[in-house]
Amino acid sequence: MSGPAAGTFDAPAVAAGFDLAALDRDFLDDPYPTYRALREHDPVHRMPDGSVFLARYADCLAVYRDRRLLSDKTREFGPKYGVGSPLYRHHTTSLVFNDPPLHTRVRSLLMPAFTPRALTTLQPKLEALVDRLLDRIADKREFDLIADLAAAVPVQVIGDLLAIPMAERGPLRDWSLAILGALEPRLSDAQMEQGNRAVTEFTAYLDALVADRRRNLVTDGSDVLSTLIAGQGGDTLDRETLGADELAQNCIFLLNAGHETTTNLIGNGVAALLDNPGELARLRADPGLINGAVEEFLRYESSNQLGNRRVGERLELAGAVLEPGTYVHIGIGAANRDPAAFPDPDRLDVARSPNRHLAFGSGAHACAGMSLARMEGRVAIGRLVARFPRLERAGAPVRGGRARFRGFLSYPMRVA
């Protein structure tokens, strides 16, 4: 269970009974009371399956920085997806769920796309894209924040980075939602089937795209897919190319990671401003606050609420002994509301400083695309707020209903 119904919230009981495999709708709508109960009553919580959930900032940060905790998930994903299934093949090959040497090799090939110079080149294109989207919103007046802005921005940006033809980008969002949805702690048969089908279709599409790109490599560094194919970006004395499946699965990872988390950042950020009109007015009065505001959106409503590691060798954490093989859930959303790290953590403060949130992780596995995501958030939210003097809801928002990736499926809005 995730907790009793509203009005009967027994924090010690909620903490003792917390189980990621048995979450209810109340938790998915608002996990923060449960996270508070865990921090206060059972911060290193052992769940029925033997895994551990961490709810305090200091403990989560320690796990990110401890090399005795591993990112490889083959032991976890074998029973979950079935060894050899498309979902298993994808999630055990992609960058995020691997340790060196594969993690080091793939990351070194991806990083040139996210250097300050590369982002400086990209920013005018991003600003032009956002302005086009806002022009359409101005024409319609009523729009959906997610479909018309939050999801549209990262799909186009990542599509441009991989030079995916504009006419072929339609399925990307649905594939992404299905594949990342399969990372939830508990899956239905339908979710499993949708996730496997999405990986299969996405891989087939990328195999054809890669075959075409091999014949027409782009060598000026503007096309990440060409860079990955050529094995460029690392030390010229030690270049390594990716195998065919490694290449396809890490392109899927790049599209998924760049799409879902940034969609949630933009959607959650705008929603937080509407819920806190004083902070919206503050940002309007001082647009220079947008950098700090984006950091606060990332903390306040973290796009990715959960991280994971597996214990590689016996260790002690906050008085608890963790044996090798123990699966550890890093409570990012809980850590980012920890009052020991963030004064008055349940209050949105667009000028909060310092703001050392864990929304992008930390250590060797810190998000490779964090600078790009921040830029997308700054441009999309900053320009939306500046363009329209009135922003308001035009209907009931629909939450995504997921524990790991927190965001909205739709958010009807009206502008003036």
C-alpha positions in Angstrom: 0.0 0.0 0.0 1.1 3.6 -0.4 -0.9 5.1 2.4 -4.4 5.4 3.9 -7.0 7.7 2.4 -7.0 11.4 3.1 -8.1 12.2 6.6 -6.7 9.0 8.1 -3.0 9.5 7.2 -1.0 7.6 9.8 2.6 8.5 8.9 4.4 5.7 10.8 2.0 3.1 9.3 2.3 4.6 5.8 6.1 4.4 6.1 6.1 0.8 7.4 3.7 -0.4 4.7 5.3 1.4 1.7 5.7 -0.9 -1.3 6.6 0.4 -4.8 4.9 -2.7 -6.2 1.5 -1.8 -4.7 1.0 1.9 -5.2 -2.5 3.5 -5.3 -3.8 6.5 -7.2 -3.5 8.8 -4.2 0.3 8.2 -4.2 0.6 8.7 -7.9 -1.3 12.0 -7.7 0.7 13.3 -4.8 3.6 11.2 -3.5 5.1 13.9 -1.2 3.2 13.1 2.1 4.4 9.5 1.7 7.9 10.6 1.1 7.8 12.8 4.2 6.5 9.8 6.2 9.4 7.7 5.0 12.0 10.4 5.7 10.7 10.9 9.2 10.0 7.3 10.2 11.8 4.8 8.0 14.4 6.6 5.7 16.1 3.3 4.7 13.0 1.3 4.1 13.1 -2.4 3.4 10.3 -3.5 1.0 8.6 -6.9 0.8 10.8 -8.0 -2.1 14.0 -7.3 -0.2 14.9 -4.1 -2.0 15.6 -0.8 -0.1 14.0 2.6 -0.7 16.0 5.7 0.4 14.1 8.9 1.2 16.8 11.3 2.6 18.9 13.6 0.5 22.2 12.7 2.2 21.7 9.0 1.7 20.7 9.3 -1.9 23.7 11.5 -2.7 26.0 9.0 -0.9 24.7 6.2 -3.1 25.2 8.1 -6.3 28.8 8.7 -5.3 29.7 5.2 -4.1 31.3 3.1 -6.7 30.4 0.0 -4.7 26.8 0.5 -6.0 26.3 -0.6 -9.6 24.0 0.5 -12.4 23.9 -2.8 -14.3 20.4 -4.1 -14.2 20.6 -7.5 -15.9 19.7 -9.3 -12.6 16.7 -7.1 -12.2 15.5 -7.0 -15.8 15.8 -10.7 -16.6 12.9 -11.8 -14.3 11.0 -8.6 -15.1 11.0 -8.7 -18.9 12.3 -12.1 -19.8 15.8 -12.6 -21.0 16.0 -11.9 -24.7 12.8 -9.9 -24.9 13.0 -6.6 -26.7 12.6 -4.6 -23.5 15.3 -6.7 -21.8 17.7 -6.1 -24.8 17.0 -2.4 -24.8 17.3 -1.6 -21.1 20.4 -3.8 -20.6 22.2 -2.2 -23.5 21.4 1.5 -23.0 23.8 3.9 -21.4 21.8 4.5 -18.2 21.7 0.9 -17.0 25.3 0.0 -17.6 28.7 0.4 -15.9 32.1 0.8 -17.5 33.4 -0.1 -20.0 30.1 0.3 -22.1 28.9 3.3 -20.1 32.3 5.1 -20.5 32.4 4.3 -24.2 28.9 5.4 -25.1 29.1 8.5 -22.9 32.3 9.7 -24.5 30.7 9.4 -27.9 27.6 11.3 -26.9 29.1 14.2 -24.9 30.3 16.3 -27.9 26.6 16.9 -28.7 26.2 18.6 -25.3 29.2 20.8 -25.0 28.7 24.6 -24.4 29.8 25.3 -27.9 27.3 22.8 -29.4 24.5 24.2 -27.2 25.4 27.8 -28.2 24.9 26.8 -31.8 21.7 25.1 -31.0 20.0 27.8 -29.0 18.9 30.1 -31.9 17.2 27.1 -33.5 15.5 26.2 -30.2 14.3 29.8 -29.7 12.9 29.9 -33.3 11.1 26.5 -32.7 9.5 27.8 -29.5 8.4 31.0 -31.1 6.7 29.0 -33.9 4.9 26.9 -31.3 3.9 30.0 -29.4 2.6 31.6 -32.6 0.3 28.6 -33.1 -0.8 28.8 -29.5 -1.6 32.5 -29.9 -3.7 31.7 -32.9 -5.7 29.0 -31.0 -5.9 30.7 -27.6 -6.9 27.4 -26.1 -4.3 24.7 -26.3 -2.8 21.7 -24.5 0.4 22.5 -22.7 1.8 19.0 -23.2 1.0 18.3 -26.8 1.4 21.8 -28.1 4.6 22.8 -26.2 6.1 20.6 -23.6 6.3 17.4 -25.7 6.8 19.2 -29.1 10.0 21.0 -28.1 12.2 18.0 -27.1 10.9 15.7 -29.9 12.0 18.3 -32.4 15.3 19.1 -30.7 16.4 15.4 -30.3 15.0 14.7 -33.8 17.2 17.4 -35.1 20.3 16.1 -33.2 19.8 12.7 -34.8 18.7 14.3 -38.1 15.5 12.3 -38.2 13.4 13.4 -41.2 10.6 15.7 -40.0 7.9 13.5 -41.6 9.1 10.5 -39.7 8.9 11.9 -36.1 5.2 11.1 -35.5 5.6 7.8 -33.7 8.5 8.9 -31.4 6.4 10.1 -28.5 4.2 7.0 -28.3 7.3 4.7 -28.6 9.0 6.7 -25.8 6.0 6.6 -23.5 5.6 2.8 -24.0 9.3 2.0 -23.4 9.9 4.3 -20.4 6.5 3.2 -19.0 7.9 -0.3 -18.8 10.4 0.9 -16.2 7.5 1.4 -13.7 7.8 -0.9 -10.6 4.7 -2.9 -11.5 3.5 -3.6 -15.1 0.3 -4.9 -16.6 0.4 -7.4 -19.4 -0.8 -4.7 -21.8 2.1 -2.4 -20.7 4.6 -5.2 -21.2 3.2 -5.9 -24.7 3.2 -2.3 -25.7 6.7 -1.8 -24.5 8.1 -4.8 -26.3 6.3 -3.8 -29.5 7.6 -0.2 -29.2 11.2 -1.4 -28.9 10.8 -3.7 -31.9 9.3 -1.0 -34.1 11.7 1.6 -33.0 14.7 -0.7 -33.5 13.6 -1.6 -37.0 13.1 2.1 -37.9 16.6 3.0 -36.6 18.2 0.1 -38.4 16.9 1.5 -41.6 17.9 5.0 -40.7 21.4 3.9 -39.7 21.8 2.0 -43.0 20.9 5.2 -44.9 23.2 7.4 -42.8 26.2 5.1 -43.2 25.9 5.9 -46.9 25.6 9.6 -46.2 27.6 10.4 -43.1 27.6 14.0 -41.9 31.1 14.9 -40.8 30.7 18.5 -39.4 29.6 17.3 -36.0 26.0 18.5 -36.3 24.5 15.0 -36.6 24.9 12.9 -33.4 23.9 9.7 -35.3 26.7 10.2 -37.8 29.1 10.8 -34.9 28.0 7.6 -33.2 28.3 5.6 -36.4 31.8 6.9 -37.0 32.9 6.4 -33.4 34.0 10.0 -33.3 34.1 12.1 -30.1 36.7 10.2 -28.1 40.5 10.3 -28.1 41.7 9.9 -31.6 44.1 7.3 -30.5 41.5 5.1 -28.8 38.3 5.4 -30.9 35.7 2.6 -30.5 32.6 2.3 -32.6 29.4 0.8 -31.2 28.0 -2.6 -32.3 24.8 -2.5 -34.4 22.5 -3.3 -31.5 24.4 -1.0 -29.1 24.0 1.8 -31.6 20.3 1.3 -32.1 19.5 0.9 -28.4 21.5 3.9 -27.4 19.8 6.0 -30.0 16.5 4.9 -28.5 17.8 5.8 -25.1 18.8 9.3 -26.3 15.5 10.0 -27.9 13.5 8.7 -24.9 15.6 10.3 -22.2 15.8 13.6 -24.0 12.1 13.6 -24.7 10.3 12.4 -21.5 12.2 14.2 -18.8 12.2 17.5 -20.7 8.5 17.2 -21.5 7.9 16.7 -17.7 10.2 19.6 -16.8 8.3 22.1 -19.0 4.8 20.7 -18.1 5.6 20.5 -14.3 7.2 23.9 -14.3 4.3 25.7 -15.9 1.8 23.9 -13.7 3.8 24.8 -10.6 3.7 28.5 -11.6 -0.1 28.3 -12.1 -0.4 26.7 -8.7 1.8 29.5 -7.2 0.6 32.8 -8.8 2.9 34.8 -6.6 5.9 33.1 -8.0 4.6 33.5 -11.5 4.2 37.2 -10.9 7.7 37.3 -9.4 9.2 35.7 -12.6 7.3 38.0 -14.9 8.6 41.0 -12.9 12.2 39.7 -13.2 12.7 37.4 -16.2 16.4 37.0 -15.1 15.1 34.6 -12.5 14.4 32.0 -15.2 17.7 30.1 -14.6 17.0 29.6 -10.9 13.3 29.0 -11.6 14.2 26.0 -13.8 16.4 24.6 -11.1 13.5 25.0 -8.7 11.0 23.3 -11.0 13.5 20.4 -11.2 13.6 20.1 -7.5 10.0 20.8 -6.6 8.5 18.4 -9.1 11.4 16.2 -10.3 10.7 14.8 -13.8 12.4 11.6 -12.8 11.4 10.6 -9.3 13.3 7.3 -8.9 16.9 6.1 -9.6 18.3 2.6 -8.9 21.5 0.9 -8.0 22.5 -2.7 -7.0 24.9 -3.2 -4.1 28.2 -4.7 -5.5 29.8 -5.4 -2.1 28.7 -5.4 1.5 28.3 -1.9 2.9 26.7 0.1 5.7 24.3 3.0 4.9 22.7 5.1 7.6 23.1 2.3 10.1 21.7 -0.3 7.8 23.8 -3.2 6.4 23.2 -3.8 2.7 24.4 -7.2 1.4 25.7 -7.7 -2.2 22.9 -8.0 -4.7 20.5 -5.7 -2.7 18.5 -3.5 -5.0 18.4 0.1 -3.9 15.7 2.6 -5.0 17.0 6.2 -4.9 14.1 8.4 -3.9 14.9 11.5 -6.0 11.5 13.0 -5.4 11.8 12.4 -1.7 15.4 13.7 -1.5 14.5 16.9 -3.3 11.9 17.7 -0.6 14.2 16.9 2.3 14.1 19.8 4.8 17.6 18.9 5.9 18.8 20.0 2.4 16.2 22.5 1.4 14.6 24.9 3.9 10.8 25.0 3.6 11.0 22.3 0.9 7.3 22.2 0.0 7.3 25.8 -1.0 8.1 26.8 -4.6 10.8 29.5 -4.6 11.9 30.6 -8.1 14.9 32.3 -6.5 16.0 29.5 -4.2 19.8 29.4 -3.7 21.6 27.2 -3.2 19.6 24.5 -4.9 21.7 21.3 -5.2 18.8 19.1 -6.2 19.3 15.5 -7.5 16.9 15.7 -10.5 19.8 14.8 -12.8 21.5 12.4 -10.5 25.1 12.8 -9.5 28.5 11.3 -10.0 29.6 9.3 -13.0 26.0 8.7 -14.1 24.8 12.3 -13.9 22.5 13.0 -16.9 24.6 13.6 -20.0 22.0 15.9 -21.5 21.3 18.0 -18.4 22.6 21.2 -20.0 20.3 20.7 -23.0 17.3 20.0 -20.8 17.9 23.2 -18.8 18.2 25.2 -21.9 15.0 23.8 -23.3 13.2 24.5 -20.0 14.5 28.1 -19.9 13.6 28.9 -23.4 10.1 27.2 -23.4 8.9 28.4 -20.0 10.6 31.8 -20.2 9.2 32.7 -23.6 5.7 31.4 -22.7 5.5 33.5 -19.6 6.9 36.6 -21.4 4.7 36.2 -24.5 1.3 35.9 -22.8 0.2 38.3 -20.0 -2.5 35.8 -18.9 -2.0 32.1 -18.5 -4.8 29.9 -17.0 -6.2 26.4 -17.0 -9.0 25.6 -19.4 -9.9 22.2 -18.0 -8.8 19.4 -15.7 -5.2 18.3 -16.2 -4.5 14.5 -16.5 -1.5 13.2 -14.6 0.7 10.5 -16.3 -0.1 8.1 -13.4 3.5 6.8 -13.1 5.8 6.6 -10.1 9.1 6.9 -11.9 8.4 9.7 -14.4 6.2 12.4 -13.0 4.4 14.6 -15.4 1.1 15.2 -17.2 -0.5 13.5 -20.2 -2.6 16.6 -20.9 -2.9 20.0 -19.4 -5.6 22.2 -21.1 -4.7 25.9 -21.0 -5.9 29.3 -22.2 -3.8 32.4 -23.0 -4.5 36.0 -23.6 
